[in-house]
Amino acid sequence: MMIVKTDEQVEQMRQSALLVSKTLSEIAKILKPGITTLYIDDLIGQIIRDHQAIPSFLNYKGYPFNSCISVNDVVVHGFPGKNELREKDIVSIDAGVILNGWHGDHAYTFVLSDADDEVKRLMRVTKDSLYKGIEKAIAGNYTGDIAWAIQEHTERKNGYGVVRELVGHGLGKNLHEDPQVPNYGKRGSGKKLKEGLVLAIEPMINMGKRQVYTEDDGWTVRTEDGKPSVHFEHDVCVRKSKADILSNYQPIEAAEKSNPNLFWNY
């Protein structure tokens, strides 16, 4: 069942989403080769708790960390660990909070130091596809319209692999609500979108083929061909004429540009 939110509830969810944005922007300031993803995860947990919120990923269905940190060929749900990040690593950070009972959940992908041209292109196309999907998140459209826009830009126009096994989702009092929001599909298919519905739209795009597998830990999802994957995610409220983006990439992008250890000009 899709749960439509009131305007007041949407504003509460905006605060949750913006806390995730703030958390990711603080991480963008300190990302560099030589630090561990476990250190990053600990810092994410600390920032969230310092703002009187709860890290929503921790213990969710048994997940043992504050965040998901996915490096290079890890698509999503990467376990933070003690291995040090290296130059040219592609680092996707996905974090969630519960603030005043409402969830915020979004992700951003960073590149350490310089990036190869093919990585730059994958980053640019994936991020652009997120906004193309968001453009379709208006009342009266369908989840398939969002899915088609993302797939059209990433797979059909640019030849990338669109992951099928993992999808975006509704968001609210629960981390995952109806409807599911795939990144592939047909226009006019799926669930009809209603004003006030809040969605986490999140293209997960592989440089190579779309096929993935899950490691023995039951969480970490990798590309089958070992090529990199990129993940961007926004929290969005469906409106009549234009979607309302609740999360905010601007502070993340500002921190990214100010950090000499990150490549941002893709």
C-alpha positions in Angstrom: 0.0 0.0 0.0 1.4 3.4 -1.0 1.3 5.9 1.9 0.7 9.5 0.8 2.2 12.1 3.2 0.7 15.4 4.3 2.5 18.7 3.6 3.5 18.8 7.3 4.9 15.2 7.2 6.8 16.0 4.0 8.5 18.9 5.8 9.5 16.6 8.6 10.9 14.1 6.0 12.8 17.0 4.4 14.6 17.5 7.7 15.6 13.8 7.8 16.8 13.9 4.2 18.8 17.1 4.8 20.5 15.5 7.8 21.7 12.7 5.5 22.9 15.4 3.1 24.8 17.2 5.9 26.3 13.9 6.9 27.5 13.1 3.4 28.9 16.6 3.0 31.0 16.2 6.3 32.4 13.0 4.9 33.2 14.6 1.6 35.4 17.0 3.5 37.7 14.3 4.9 37.7 11.6 2.2 41.2 10.8 1.0 43.4 7.9 0.2 44.7 6.1 3.3 41.7 6.2 5.5 39.5 3.2 6.0 35.9 2.8 5.2 35.4 1.6 8.8 36.6 5.0 10.0 34.2 6.7 7.7 31.3 4.5 9.0 32.1 5.3 12.6 32.2 9.0 11.8 28.8 8.8 10.0 27.3 7.2 13.1 28.7 9.9 15.3 27.5 12.7 13.1 24.0 11.3 13.0 23.8 10.7 16.7 25.2 14.2 17.4 22.1 15.5 15.7 19.7 13.5 17.9 18.9 11.0 15.2 19.3 7.3 14.7 21.4 5.6 12.0 18.6 3.7 10.2 20.8 1.2 8.5 22.3 -0.1 11.7 20.7 -3.5 12.6 18.2 -3.2 9.7 17.4 -6.8 8.9 20.7 -7.6 10.7 22.9 -5.1 8.8 25.9 -4.5 11.1 27.0 -1.0 10.2 25.9 2.7 10.2 26.2 3.0 6.4 26.9 1.2 3.2 30.2 2.0 1.6 30.7 0.4 -1.8 34.1 0.7 -3.5 34.8 0.2 -7.3 33.0 -3.0 -8.4 30.7 -3.1 -5.3 27.3 -1.9 -6.5 25.6 -1.4 -3.1 25.5 -2.6 0.5 29.3 -2.7 0.9 30.6 -3.5 4.4 32.9 -0.9 5.9 36.3 -2.5 6.7 39.9 -1.9 7.6 41.3 -1.7 4.1 42.6 1.7 3.2 41.2 3.6 0.3 43.5 4.2 -2.6 43.8 6.8 -5.4 41.3 6.4 -8.2 38.9 4.4 -6.0 35.2 5.0 -6.7 33.5 5.3 -3.4 29.7 5.2 -3.1 28.3 6.1 0.4 24.7 5.4 1.2 23.4 6.6 4.6 20.0 6.7 6.3 18.6 8.4 9.4 15.5 8.3 11.6 14.7 11.8 12.8 11.5 12.5 14.7 10.2 9.1 13.5 10.8 9.8 9.8 13.4 8.3 7.5 15.9 10.0 5.2 17.9 7.8 2.8 20.2 8.8 0.0 23.6 8.2 -1.6 26.4 9.9 -3.4 29.4 8.5 -5.3 32.9 10.1 -5.0 36.2 9.5 -6.9 39.5 9.7 -5.1 42.1 11.8 -6.9 42.1 11.9 -10.6 39.6 9.8 -12.6 39.9 7.9 -15.9 37.8 9.3 -18.8 35.6 6.2 -18.8 34.9 6.7 -15.1 34.1 10.4 -15.5 31.6 9.5 -18.2 30.0 6.8 -16.0 29.7 9.3 -13.1 28.2 12.0 -15.3 25.7 9.8 -17.1 24.5 8.1 -13.9 24.1 11.4 -12.0 22.3 12.9 -15.0 20.0 9.9 -15.2 18.9 10.5 -11.6 17.6 13.9 -12.5 15.9 12.6 -15.7 14.1 10.1 -13.5 13.1 12.8 -11.0 11.6 14.8 -13.8 9.1 12.0 -14.2 8.1 11.9 -10.5 4.9 13.9 -11.0 1.3 13.1 -10.1 -0.4 11.1 -12.7 2.8 9.5 -14.1 3.8 5.9 -13.3 6.8 4.3 -11.7 7.6 3.0 -15.2 8.0 6.5 -16.5 10.8 7.1 -14.0 12.3 3.7 -14.8 12.1 4.3 -18.5 13.8 7.7 -18.3 16.7 6.3 -16.3 17.2 3.2 -18.6 16.8 5.3 -21.8 19.7 7.6 -20.7 22.1 5.0 -19.2 21.5 1.8 -21.1 20.0 2.7 -24.5 21.9 5.9 -25.2 25.2 5.1 -23.4 25.5 1.4 -23.3 25.8 0.9 -19.6 24.4 -2.0 -17.5 21.3 -1.2 -15.5 21.0 -3.4 -12.4 17.7 -5.2 -12.2 17.9 -6.9 -8.9 17.9 -3.7 -6.8 15.4 -0.8 -7.0 14.4 2.5 -5.5 11.4 2.6 -3.1 8.9 4.5 -1.2 10.0 6.2 2.1 8.3 7.4 5.2 7.9 5.9 8.7 9.6 2.8 7.3 12.9 2.7 5.4 11.3 0.7 2.5 7.7 1.4 1.6 5.6 0.8 -1.6 6.1 1.4 -4.4 9.2 -0.2 -5.8 10.9 2.1 -8.3 13.1 0.1 -10.8 15.7 1.8 -13.0 14.4 -0.1 -16.1 11.0 -0.5 -17.5 8.3 0.7 -19.9 6.5 4.1 -19.9 3.0 4.0 -18.4 3.7 0.8 -16.5 3.9 0.1 -12.7 2.2 2.1 -10.0 0.4 5.4 -10.6 2.1 8.2 -8.7 0.0 10.4 -6.3 0.8 13.8 -5.0 2.5 13.5 -1.5 4.2 10.2 -2.2 7.8 10.2 -1.1 10.3 8.1 -3.1 14.0 7.2 -2.9 15.1 7.2 -6.6 18.4 5.6 -7.0 20.0 4.5 -10.3 22.7 1.9 -9.8 24.6 1.7 -13.1 27.4 -0.6 -14.1 30.2 0.4 -16.5 29.9 -3.1 -18.1 27.2 -5.7 -18.0 24.1 -5.5 -15.8 24.7 -8.8 -14.0 25.6 -8.8 -10.3 26.1 -11.3 -7.5 25.9 -11.2 -3.7 28.8 -12.2 -1.6 28.7 -14.8 1.2 28.0 -12.1 3.8 24.5 -11.9 2.3 24.8 -8.1 1.7 27.7 -7.0 -0.5 26.5 -6.8 -4.2 29.3 -6.8 -6.9 29.3 -6.6 -10.6 29.8 -10.1 -12.2 32.4 -8.7 -14.7 34.4 -6.8 -12.1 33.9 -3.5 -13.7 33.0 -0.4 -11.6 29.5 0.6 -10.6 28.1 4.1 -9.7 25.1 4.9 -7.4 23.3 8.2 -6.8 20.1 8.6 -4.8 17.8 11.4 -3.9 14.7 11.6 -1.7 11.8 13.1 -3.7 8.2 14.1 -3.1 5.8 13.6 -6.0 4.0 16.9 -6.9 1.5 18.0 -9.6 3.9 19.7 -12.0 7.4 19.3 -10.7 9.0 16.9 -8.2 10.2 18.3 -4.9 13.7 17.1 -4.1 13.9 16.8 -0.3 17.6 15.9 -0.1 20.3 18.4 -1.2 23.5 17.7 -3.1 24.7 21.3 -3.1 26.6 21.0 0.3 28.0 17.7 -0.8 29.2 19.1 -4.1 30.7 22.2 -2.4 32.7 20.0 0.0 33.7 17.7 -2.9 35.1 20.7 -4.9 37.0 22.0 -1.8 38.7 18.7 -1.1 41.9 18.4 -3.2 41.7 14.6 -2.7 38.5 14.3 -4.7 37.8 14.5 -8.4 34.6 16.4 -9.2 34.9 17.8 -12.7 33.2 15.0 -14.5 
